[in-house]
Amino acid sequence: MNDLVINKIAQHYNLNIIKYEVISSGLINATIKLITNNDSFILQKINTTIFNNPQAIHDNIFLLNNYLQQHKQSYTLTVPVIAHNQSLVQIEKDTFRLFHFIPNTFTIATVDNANQAYEAAKQFSHFTHQFINIDCNKLQIILPDFHHLSLRFQQFLTALKTGNKNRIEANKKLVEEILNHENICKKYEYFIQTTQAKKRVTHHDTKISNVLFNQLQKAVCVIDLDTVMPGYFISDVGRYAKNLCLSSV
């Protein structure tokens, strides 16, 4: 993002931007913090190669926000700023959105202690619990088969047949470890067919950097709601455990 884009954003939202800071921690969307005289905002350029229907993402977020308001639930949900009756801004071929920056909060890239892991896990479960009674089928599917465990395992098997032989050989122990746990896919498929398996509002991207912390090291809320879709809570638990292990390495 350059100064010309920032100026157009400022005009669209009627902001007097005094400076901006690039936030480099995001992996998919480009993110900048905009600072005005009396407020701060988070500006994102949406990666439409990955998220080819940004409006569907925003429809989901506003569906959740309306639910919270209707049921008078006090939960901090990061909702895009609306200007000119739109939550998305098109500048040339790029799509942008704006959020209010939540004061005195920050994100962390890797887990440093058990309290951070606990606080983050509690916030992801708290997020799902807020919407326990909503009809999650009203949410639009953003990334089809994103957490389809059996499909991912089949893709892994295909990669073993068609992938780079040298890389496969170099990771022989990891390959064997995954193959030895094929039964997890069978247990998962059995579980989602049972009556205990209920589809819920699921975040689907439960890494530590998607949690806002305050200065007291307490988690405030989860962010990055682009992948929120109907799903099984076990998906968030499994992904969080994986990301926790990776961030602790």
Secondary structure, DSSP 8 states (H G I E B T S, - for coil): --HHHHHHHHHHHT--EEEEEEE---SSSEEEEEEESS-EEEEEE--TTT-S-HHHHHHHHHHHHHHHHHTT----------BTTBS-EEETTEEEEEEE--TTEE--SS--SHHHHHHHHHHHHHHHHHTTTS-GGGS--SSTTTT-HHHHHHHHHHHHHHS-HHHHHHTHHHHHHHHTTTHHHHHHHHHHTSTT---EEE-S---GGGEEEETTS-EEEE--GGG-EEE-HHHHHHHHHHHHHHHH-
